[in-house]
Amino acid sequence: MTLWTWTALDDLDDPRLAVFRALKKQNVNRDGRRFVVEGWKLVERLARSAHRLETVLVVEDQVELARRLPVEELTIFTLSRERLRDLVGFNFHQGVLGCGIRADAPTLNQLLAASQRVTARSGRSVVLVCPALFNPENLGALIRLGDVMGAVGLVVGPGCPDPLSRRVTRVSMGASLAFPVVEASNVAAALDYLAGLGDHLLAAAVCEPAGPSALKPGATVVPFDRITWPDRVALLLGSEAHGLEPCWVQRADQLTTIVMRPGADSLNLAVATGILLYHLTRPN
């Protein structure tokens, strides 16, 4: 049975609007069960995801669009466009906000099980690992790239932005609603676990390390276009500002670089990841 409730609101202090208030505050719902997405495309993707679309807030003239969402139960609130702008704290042109209730966060074991299934099906799987990722736009871009290129998931370290924050969801075009992001409290232990189960640890760096002591015994340095890619790869990525720290490079089985013209500085994180993922997810 389809159960819809529709209420026209005007009082911005109504407690039912609390989750939508002052959306420019970053990660305001980080520790809560609820999160907010904006725009019809993302609201529809939320409705089709493992998370539950609980409430939509729409401008008065778009209620019928909300009724078309693929859910059996939904609470719809409406505001005038002017009142909606006052509520969220900026000029809002999308027409709709959706409030979701989080599904359980993915675990490393679930990610590994998915990796094994992908390897059995297609012969190769890639897990992204970014120990120090603090920029929401970069997180959203990595999630979108991983989703499009067929990576299994992303492992991030402490202090990472909320994968379901409004900004990350927007930059990822809703991919963060389905793409697995595992927030590891101990990235080193997670890497040891991946390696112990057969993942090849491949570190991406701007340039080769200063000397052999920067690598673990037996590790090699190979330009990305000359690597014979193994079946299961954990791709280690550094931060936009500082790259991959030496402690992570020293854990890698192999270090790879993207050859650039002489004098070039570097590629940004998203572009470099896109290049590497394109090659990693294609047959040798």
Residue frames relative to the residue before (quaternion, step in Angstrom):
aa qw qx qy qz dx dy dz
M 1.0000 0.0000 0.0000 0.0000 0.00 0.00 0.00
T 0.3595 -0.7258 0.5464 0.2130 3.57 -0.92 0.92
L 0.0660 -0.8029 0.5924 -0.0018 3.57 -0.79 1.02
W 0.0400 0.7940 -0.6007 0.0840 3.55 -0.49 1.25
T 0.0378 -0.7483 0.6582 0.0733 3.55 -1.18 0.60
W 0.0962 -0.8007 0.5913 0.0006 3.54 -0.95 0.92
T 0.0322 0.8065 -0.5845 0.0825 3.56 -0.69 1.15
A 0.2847 -0.7317 0.5961 0.1681 3.56 -0.91 0.99
L 0.1078 -0.8104 0.5756 0.0168 3.58 -0.76 1.09
D 0.1156 -0.7863 0.6007 0.0868 3.55 -1.27 0.39
D 0.6539 0.5111 -0.3021 0.4689 3.58 1.14 -0.65
L 0.3238 -0.7823 0.5016 0.1776 3.59 -0.45 1.19
D 0.6345 0.5143 -0.3333 0.4710 3.59 1.23 -0.23
D 0.3696 0.7252 -0.4952 0.3037 3.57 1.27 0.11
P 0.4646 -0.7140 0.4410 0.2827 3.64 -0.64 1.04
R 0.5812 0.5919 -0.3777 0.4113 3.60 1.16 -0.41
L 0.6790 0.4700 -0.2802 0.4895 3.58 1.27 -0.30
A 0.3733 0.7833 -0.4551 0.1999 3.59 1.26 -0.10
V 0.6724 0.5227 -0.3134 0.4201 3.61 0.89 -0.88
F 0.7044 0.4586 -0.2606 0.4749 3.60 1.17 -0.52
R 0.5449 0.6712 -0.3795 0.3296 3.57 1.24 -0.23
A 0.8641 0.0416 -0.0394 0.5001 3.61 -1.10 0.84
L 0.0331 0.8732 -0.4850 0.0347 3.56 0.77 1.06
K 0.5815 0.6056 -0.3919 0.3762 3.61 1.12 -0.33
K 0.5143 0.6006 -0.4420 0.4235 3.60 1.21 -0.10
Q 0.3939 -0.7591 0.4668 0.2254 3.58 -0.55 1.16
N 0.8736 0.0582 -0.0566 0.4798 3.52 -1.16 0.82
V 0.1870 0.8261 -0.5155 0.1297 3.56 1.12 0.66
N 0.7605 0.3364 -0.1927 0.5208 3.60 1.11 -0.61
R 0.2182 0.8369 -0.4842 0.1327 3.57 1.26 0.35
D 0.7940 0.3229 -0.1623 0.4888 3.57 0.80 -0.95
G 0.6113 0.5602 -0.3539 0.4328 3.57 1.25 0.09
R 0.6192 -0.5461 0.4121 0.3855 3.54 -1.31 0.10
R 0.7222 0.4610 -0.2430 0.4548 3.57 1.09 -0.62
F 0.0214 -0.7692 0.6385 0.0143 3.55 -1.25 0.53
V 0.3427 -0.7566 0.5354 0.1534 3.55 -1.25 0.49
V 0.0748 -0.7540 0.6501 0.0567 3.55 -1.12 0.78
E 0.2540 -0.7839 0.5521 0.1276 3.57 -1.18 0.52
G 0.7484 0.3729 -0.2968 0.4613 3.55 -1.09 0.77
W 0.6027 -0.6157 0.3753 0.3418 3.55 -1.08 0.77
K 0.6344 0.5465 -0.3483 0.4213 3.59 0.95 -0.80
L 0.7102 0.4438 -0.2682 0.4762 3.59 0.88 -0.92
V 0.6105 0.5367 -0.3585 0.4591 3.59 1.06 -0.65
E 0.6543 0.4971 -0.3191 0.4722 3.60 0.97 -0.78
R 0.6481 0.5031 -0.3251 0.4703 3.59 1.01 -0.76
L 0.6047 0.5314 -0.3487 0.4799 3.58 1.08 -0.65
A 0.6502 0.5291 -0.3159 0.4444 3.59 0.95 -0.87
R 0.7281 0.4174 -0.2307 0.4923 3.60 1.10 -0.66
S 0.5770 0.6153 -0.3616 0.3971 3.60 1.28 -0.08
A 0.6680 -0.4812 0.3790 0.4226 3.56 -1.34 -0.09
H 0.5733 0.5509 -0.3816 0.4715 3.58 1.26 -0.26
R 0.4102 -0.7112 0.5096 0.2574 3.59 -1.20 0.35
L 0.3226 -0.7123 0.5927 0.1930 3.54 -0.87 1.01
E 0.1808 -0.8327 0.5200 0.0597 3.55 -0.39 1.26
T 0.8165 0.0068 0.0854 0.5710 3.55 0.82 -1.08
V 0.0842 -0.7461 0.6499 0.1176 3.54 -1.21 0.51
L 0.1886 -0.7385 0.6388 0.1047 3.51 -1.18 0.74
V 0.0129 0.8295 -0.5537 0.0725 3.58 -0.47 1.19
V 0.5373 -0.5584 0.5026 0.3833 3.53 -1.29 0.33
E 0.6994 -0.5516 0.2693 0.3660 3.51 -1.11 0.77
D 0.7409 0.4435 -0.2411 0.4430 3.59 0.96 -0.81
Q 0.6904 0.4767 -0.2864 0.4627 3.62 1.24 0.15
V 0.2692 0.7974 -0.5022 0.1988 3.57 1.20 0.44
E 0.6460 0.5448 -0.3361 0.4157 3.60 0.92 -0.83
L 0.5973 0.5512 -0.3670 0.4524 3.60 1.11 -0.58
A 0.6333 0.5324 -0.3306 0.4540 3.58 1.03 -0.76
R 0.6414 0.5444 -0.3248 0.4321 3.58 1.04 -0.70
R 0.6505 0.5234 -0.3146 0.4516 3.60 1.21 -0.35
L 0.4702 0.6894 -0.4462 0.3233 3.60 1.23 -0.15
P 0.4703 -0.7214 0.4410 0.2530 3.62 -0.95 0.89
V 0.4510 0.6415 -0.4940 0.3756 3.57 0.53 1.22
E 0.4733 -0.6872 0.4826 0.2661 3.55 -1.19 0.58
E 0.7934 0.1572 -0.0579 0.5852 3.57 1.15 -0.60
L 0.1618 0.7961 -0.5598 0.1633 3.57 -0.77 1.00
T 0.2394 -0.7248 0.6281 0.1510 3.51 -1.19 0.75
I 0.1200 -0.7978 0.5902 0.0266 3.57 -0.77 1.09
F 0.0685 -0.7585 0.6472 0.0330 3.53 -0.94 1.00
T 0.1451 -0.7823 0.5977 0.0983 3.58 -1.11 0.66
L 0.0458 -0.7467 0.6629 0.0298 3.49 -1.31 0.63
S 0.5449 -0.5449 0.4922 0.4049 3.54 -1.25 0.24
R 0.6447 -0.5309 0.3708 0.4061 3.57 -1.17 0.48
E 0.6521 0.5194 -0.3176 0.4518 3.59 0.99 -0.80
R 0.6781 0.4804 -0.2969 0.4704 3.58 0.94 -0.86
L 0.6110 0.5401 -0.3499 0.4611 3.58 1.09 -0.65
R 0.6305 0.5225 -0.3299 0.4697 3.57 1.00 -0.80
D 0.6640 0.4973 -0.3096 0.4648 3.59 0.91 -0.86
L 0.6474 0.5392 -0.3215 0.4322 3.59 1.01 -0.75
V 0.7689 0.3814 -0.2118 0.4674 3.59 0.73 -1.03
G 0.4987 -0.7083 0.3900 0.3123 3.60 1.23 -0.32
F 0.7680 0.1946 -0.1678 0.5866 3.62 1.21 0.31
N 0.6307 -0.5166 0.4017 0.4171 3.58 -1.26 0.27
F 0.0821 -0.8291 0.5526 -0.0230 3.54 -0.43 1.26
H 0.1110 -0.8456 0.5221 0.0080 3.57 -0.52 1.20
Q 0.5190 0.6878 -0.4003 0.3120 3.60 1.24 -0.13
G 0.4363 -0.7426 0.4238 0.2802 3.58 1.16 -0.45
V 0.8161 0.0977 -0.0346 0.5685 3.59 1.14 -0.41
L 0.0945 -0.7313 0.6714 0.0743 3.51 -1.29 0.64
G 0.1610 -0.7861 0.5898 0.0911 3.55 -1.05 0.76
C 0.2163 -0.7529 0.6082 0.1284 3.56 -1.04 0.81
G 0.1065 -0.8106 0.5753 0.0253 3.55 -0.70 1.11
I 0.3084 -0.6926 0.6136 0.2206 3.53 -1.31 0.40
R 0.4766 -0.7275 0.4230 0.2544 3.54 -0.65 1.17
A 0.3756 -0.6366 0.6207 0.2615 3.49 -1.23 0.66
D 0.6720 -0.4601 0.3618 0.4537 3.59 -1.24 0.16
A 0.4957 -0.6584 0.4776 0.3044 3.58 -0.98 0.85
P 0.5226 -0.6367 0.4546 0.3389 3.61 -1.02 0.71
T 0.3169 -0.7377 0.5680 0.1810 3.55 -1.20 0.60
L 0.6526 -0.5056 0.3844 0.4133 3.55 -1.28 0.30
N 0.6300 0.5337 -0.3394 0.4506 3.60 1.00 -0.72
Q 0.6452 0.5062 -0.3185 0.4754 3.58 1.01 -0.76
L 0.6308 0.5289 -0.3270 0.4642 3.56 1.05 -0.77
L 0.6658 0.4992 -0.2989 0.4671 3.57 0.97 -0.85
A 0.6263 0.5230 -0.3407 0.4670 3.58 1.02 -0.73
A 0.6441 0.5052 -0.3163 0.4794 3.58 1.03 -0.79
S 0.6250 0.5444 -0.3319 0.4503 3.58 1.04 -0.79
Q 0.6586 0.5068 -0.3050 0.4651 3.57 0.97 -0.85
R 0.6435 0.5133 -0.3244 0.4660 3.59 1.02 -0.75
V 0.6560 0.5062 -0.3120 0.4648 3.58 0.96 -0.87
T 0.6461 0.5191 -0.3223 0.4573 3.59 0.95 -0.85
A 0.6625 0.5061 -0.3061 0.4597 3.58 0.94 -0.87
R 0.7072 0.4715 -0.2622 0.4570 3.57 1.04 -0.78
S 0.8394 0.1968 -0.0586 0.5032 3.57 0.78 -1.03
G 0.5463 -0.6552 0.3822 0.3551 3.60 1.26 -0.12
R 0.8017 0.1355 -0.0863 0.5757 3.60 1.20 -0.13
S 0.0053 -0.7820 0.6232 0.0078 3.56 -1.12 0.73
V 0.1568 -0.7787 0.6046 0.0592 3.54 -1.16 0.72
V 0.0930 -0.7484 0.6551 0.0446 3.53 -1.00 0.97
L 0.2979 -0.7389 0.5771 0.1798 3.58 -0.89 0.93
V 0.0569 -0.7799 0.6230 0.0188 3.58 -1.06 0.82
C 0.0508 0.7906 -0.6058 0.0729 3.57 -0.68 1.11
P 0.2572 -0.8323 0.4693 0.1447 3.60 0.00 1.28
A 0.8004 0.1855 -0.0742 0.5652 3.61 1.05 -0.74
L 0.2340 0.7661 -0.5500 0.2364 3.54 0.14 1.32
F 0.0201 0.8528 -0.5158 0.0788 3.55 -0.34 1.25
N 0.6361 0.5329 -0.3206 0.4568 3.59 1.27 -0.15
P 0.4406 -0.7250 0.4537 0.2727 3.64 -0.60 1.05
E 0.6390 0.5256 -0.3408 0.4464 3.60 1.01 -0.74
N 0.6468 0.5066 -0.3214 0.4708 3.59 0.99 -0.78
L 0.6352 0.5187 -0.3339 0.4647 3.58 0.97 -0.79
G 0.6647 0.5042 -0.3065 0.4583 3.57 0.90 -0.89
A 0.6549 0.5115 -0.3101 0.4619 3.57 1.00 -0.83
L 0.6537 0.5057 -0.3180 0.4646 3.61 0.95 -0.83
I 0.6400 0.5183 -0.3279 0.4628 3.58 0.97 -0.80
R 0.6672 0.4955 -0.3108 0.4612 3.58 0.89 -0.88
L 0.6500 0.5079 -0.3117 0.4715 3.59 0.96 -0.85
G 0.6620 0.5137 -0.3098 0.4493 3.56 0.87 -0.94
D 0.6576 0.5094 -0.3040 0.4644 3.54 0.98 -0.85
V 0.6932 0.4848 -0.2819 0.4527 3.59 0.82 -1.00
M 0.7515 0.4110 -0.2114 0.4708 3.58 0.93 -0.91
G 0.5590 -0.6650 0.3680 0.3315 3.58 1.22 0.05
A 0.3106 0.7261 -0.5477 0.2762 3.60 1.09 0.57
V 0.5612 -0.6310 0.4265 0.3239 3.56 -1.17 0.61
G 0.7559 -0.2698 0.2173 0.5556 3.57 0.99 -0.80
L 0.3998 -0.6940 0.5559 0.2224 3.53 -1.40 -0.03
V 0.1662 -0.7513 0.6319 0.0929 3.55 -1.01 0.93
V 0.0407 -0.8009 0.5972 -0.0158 3.58 -0.77 1.05
G 0.4822 -0.6853 0.4776 0.2641 3.52 -1.28 0.44
P 0.7334 -0.3897 0.3043 0.4665 3.57 -1.31 -0.07
G 0.7664 0.3594 -0.2667 0.4609 3.55 -1.11 0.68
C 0.4325 0.6914 -0.4663 0.3426 3.57 1.26 0.06
P 0.5504 -0.5913 0.4563 0.3730 3.62 -1.08 0.57
D 0.6167 -0.5384 0.4233 0.3881 3.53 -1.25 0.41
P 0.4201 -0.7236 0.4813 0.2614 3.65 -0.62 1.03
L 0.7290 0.3820 -0.2345 0.5174 3.59 1.21 -0.42
S 0.3431 0.7208 -0.5261 0.2932 3.57 1.17 0.45
R 0.6704 -0.5270 0.3435 0.3934 3.55 -1.18 0.58
R 0.6886 0.4888 -0.2937 0.4478 3.59 0.89 -0.90
V 0.6585 0.4976 -0.3190 0.4659 3.60 0.90 -0.86
T 0.6561 0.5088 -0.3155 0.4595 3.57 0.92 -0.87
R 0.6535 0.5107 -0.3168 0.4602 3.58 0.99 -0.79
V 0.6833 0.4806 -0.2981 0.4618 3.61 0.83 -0.96
S 0.7046 0.4513 -0.2662 0.4786 3.59 1.00 -0.75
M 0.3669 -0.7445 0.4717 0.2976 3.60 1.31 -0.08
G 0.7379 -0.4387 0.2151 0.4657 3.54 1.02 0.86
A 0.4424 0.6992 -0.4647 0.3153 3.61 1.22 -0.05
S 0.6068 0.5785 -0.3562 0.4126 3.60 1.10 -0.62
L 0.5706 0.5966 -0.3815 0.4159 3.59 1.23 -0.27
A 0.7890 0.2684 -0.1386 0.5351 3.58 1.22 -0.42
F 0.6356 0.5479 -0.3408 0.4238 3.61 1.04 -0.72
P 0.4295 -0.7362 0.4531 0.2613 3.64 -0.67 1.02
V 0.0089 -0.7602 0.6495 -0.0161 3.56 -0.90 1.02
V 0.1402 -0.7951 0.5886 0.0407 3.56 -0.57 1.21
E 0.2069 -0.7715 0.5924 0.1048 3.57 -0.70 1.10
A 0.1343 -0.8263 0.5464 0.0269 3.56 -0.25 1.33
S 0.3889 -0.7153 0.5291 0.2391 3.58 -0.84 0.93
N 0.7685 0.1633 -0.0855 0.6127 3.58 1.23 -0.53
V 0.2337 -0.8140 0.5172 0.1237 3.59 -0.03 1.30
A 0.6089 0.5604 -0.3583 0.4323 3.61 1.02 -0.74
A 0.6645 0.4868 -0.3005 0.4808 3.58 0.94 -0.86
A 0.6283 0.5311 -0.3349 0.4594 3.58 1.04 -0.74
L 0.6515 0.5038 -0.3132 0.4729 3.59 1.00 -0.80
D 0.6280 0.5230 -0.3358 0.4683 3.59 0.98 -0.79
Y 0.6461 0.5217 -0.3114 0.4620 3.56 1.01 -0.82
L 0.6502 0.5092 -0.3096 0.4712 3.59 0.94 -0.90
A 0.6750 0.4965 -0.2942 0.4597 3.56 0.90 -0.96
G 0.6555 0.5333 -0.3120 0.4343 3.57 0.99 -0.83
L 0.7194 0.4042 -0.2388 0.5118 3.56 1.20 -0.49
G 0.7284 -0.5008 0.2246 0.4101 3.54 1.23 0.46
D 0.4940 0.6495 -0.4570 0.3539 3.60 1.16 0.08
H 0.3643 -0.6986 0.5802 0.2062 3.56 -1.05 0.89
L 0.2709 -0.7838 0.5402 0.1432 3.59 -0.60 1.14
L 0.0264 -0.8085 0.5851 -0.0574 3.54 -0.44 1.29
A 0.1687 -0.8036 0.5669 0.0652 3.57 -0.60 1.17
A 0.2476 -0.7545 0.5914 0.1403 3.57 -0.98 0.88
A 0.0261 0.8071 -0.5861 0.0657 3.58 -0.81 1.03
V 0.5912 -0.5777 0.4307 0.3622 3.55 -1.22 0.50
C 0.8011 -0.0166 0.0470 0.5965 3.57 1.00 -0.84
E 0.6503 -0.5026 0.3854 0.4195 3.55 -1.28 0.20
P 0.5554 -0.6104 0.4362 0.3587 3.62 -1.09 0.60
A 0.6733 -0.5448 0.3319 0.3738 3.54 -1.23 0.54
G 0.8170 -0.0456 0.0562 0.5721 3.61 1.01 -0.64
P 0.6927 -0.4963 0.3236 0.4113 3.58 -1.24 0.28
S 0.5906 0.5896 -0.3761 0.4026 3.59 1.12 -0.51
A 0.5790 0.5913 -0.3742 0.4185 3.58 1.24 -0.32
L 0.7076 0.3993 -0.2412 0.5307 3.58 1.27 -0.31
K 0.5128 -0.6095 0.4847 0.3613 3.56 -1.17 0.40
P 0.6590 -0.5183 0.3473 0.4201 3.62 -1.11 0.50
G 0.8068 0.2716 -0.2180 0.4772 3.54 -0.92 0.95
A 0.5470 0.6146 -0.4065 0.3973 3.58 1.22 -0.23
T 0.2153 -0.7829 0.5749 0.1007 3.56 -1.12 0.70
V 0.2970 -0.7127 0.6042 0.1970 3.54 -1.36 0.35
V 0.0771 0.8072 -0.5732 0.1179 3.58 -0.59 1.16
P 0.4771 -0.6324 0.5153 0.3270 3.63 -0.93 0.79
F 0.6122 -0.6234 0.3366 0.3511 3.56 -0.93 0.89
D 0.6974 0.4835 -0.2889 0.4432 3.60 1.04 -0.68
R 0.6831 0.4473 -0.2955 0.4960 3.61 1.28 0.11
I 0.5074 0.6582 -0.4207 0.3637 3.56 1.24 0.06
T 0.2800 -0.6711 0.6533 0.2108 3.51 -1.21 0.67
W 0.2963 -0.8184 0.4648 0.1624 3.53 -0.11 1.31
P 0.4012 -0.6972 0.5345 0.2593 3.61 -0.92 0.83
D 0.6815 -0.5183 0.3359 0.3927 3.55 -1.30 0.25
R 0.7967 0.1533 -0.0695 0.5805 3.58 0.99 -0.81
V 0.0184 -0.8212 0.5666 -0.0656 3.53 -0.61 1.19
A 0.1320 -0.7038 0.6886 0.1142 3.51 -1.20 0.76
L 0.1795 -0.8152 0.5475 0.0599 3.57 -0.40 1.27
L 0.2132 -0.7966 0.5587 0.0884 3.57 -0.52 1.25
L 0.0809 -0.8091 0.5818 -0.0177 3.54 -0.77 1.13
G 0.3710 -0.7392 0.5224 0.2073 3.55 -1.04 0.81
S 0.6400 -0.5037 0.4026 0.4178 3.53 -1.31 -0.03
E 0.6533 -0.5185 0.3812 0.3988 3.55 -1.25 0.42
A 0.7355 0.4566 -0.2445 0.4369 3.57 0.87 -0.94
H 0.8444 0.2137 -0.0547 0.4882 3.59 0.81 -0.99
G 0.4663 -0.6776 0.4576 0.3376 3.59 1.18 -0.09
L 0.7008 -0.4414 0.3500 0.4376 3.54 -1.27 -0.41
E 0.4152 -0.7327 0.4825 0.2408 3.57 -0.65 1.09
P 0.6545 -0.5541 0.3457 0.3809 3.62 -1.11 0.67
C 0.6223 0.5633 -0.3590 0.4081 3.61 0.98 -0.73
W 0.6754 0.4557 -0.2940 0.4997 3.60 1.14 -0.56
V 0.6004 0.5533 -0.3544 0.4558 3.58 1.06 -0.72
Q 0.6722 0.5228 -0.2945 0.4338 3.59 0.98 -0.86
R 0.6418 0.5101 -0.3291 0.4686 3.59 1.22 -0.24
A 0.5841 0.6473 -0.3530 0.3395 3.56 1.22 -0.46
D 0.4499 -0.6512 0.5418 0.2828 3.55 -1.22 0.60
Q 0.7917 0.0372 0.0212 0.6095 3.53 1.19 -0.61
L 0.2155 -0.7475 0.6153 0.1270 3.54 -1.19 0.70
T 0.0622 -0.8046 0.5899 0.0282 3.57 -0.91 0.87
T 0.1586 -0.7710 0.6124 0.0730 3.53 -1.20 0.64
I 0.3511 -0.6804 0.5932 0.2488 3.54 -1.30 0.39
V 0.3576 -0.7565 0.5076 0.2056 3.56 -0.50 1.19
M 0.0746 -0.7942 0.6031 0.0018 3.56 -0.83 1.07
R 0.6590 -0.4811 0.3756 0.4395 3.56 -1.26 0.15
P 0.6141 -0.5439 0.4073 0.4014 3.63 -1.12 0.51
G 0.7994 0.2881 -0.2270 0.4759 3.55 -0.92 0.92
A 0.5213 0.6284 -0.4253 0.3906 3.58 1.24 -0.19
D 0.4863 -0.6884 0.4631 0.2742 3.55 -1.03 0.82
S 0.6884 -0.3949 0.3174 0.5191 3.57 0.37 -1.23
L 0.4404 -0.6201 0.5616 0.3256 3.51 -1.38 0.05
N 0.5035 -0.6218 0.4693 0.3737 3.57 -1.08 0.46
L 0.7253 -0.4851 0.2781 0.4015 3.53 -1.26 0.49
A 0.6867 0.4956 -0.3005 0.4387 3.58 0.83 -0.93
V 0.6649 0.4987 -0.3139 0.4589 3.60 0.89 -0.89
A 0.6622 0.5027 -0.3106 0.4609 3.60 0.88 -0.92
T 0.6554 0.5060 -0.3130 0.4652 3.58 0.95 -0.85
G 0.6373 0.5369 -0.3283 0.4449 3.57 0.99 -0.79
I 0.6468 0.5125 -0.3163 0.4679 3.58 0.97 -0.86
L 0.6930 0.4776 -0.2831 0.4598 3.58 0.83 -0.98
L 0.6651 0.5073 -0.3119 0.4506 3.57 0.91 -0.86
Y 0.5984 0.5641 -0.3685 0.4335 3.57 1.01 -0.74
H 0.7134 0.4349 -0.2558 0.4863 3.58 0.91 -0.90
L 0.6509 0.5384 -0.3250 0.4252 3.58 0.98 -0.79
T 0.7567 0.3982 -0.2087 0.4747 3.57 0.99 -0.78
R 0.6061 0.5171 -0.3687 0.4789 3.59 1.26 0.26
P 0.5956 -0.5592 0.4151 0.4005 3.62 -1.12 0.50
N 0.5843 -0.5765 0.4296 0.3764 3.59 -1.12 0.64
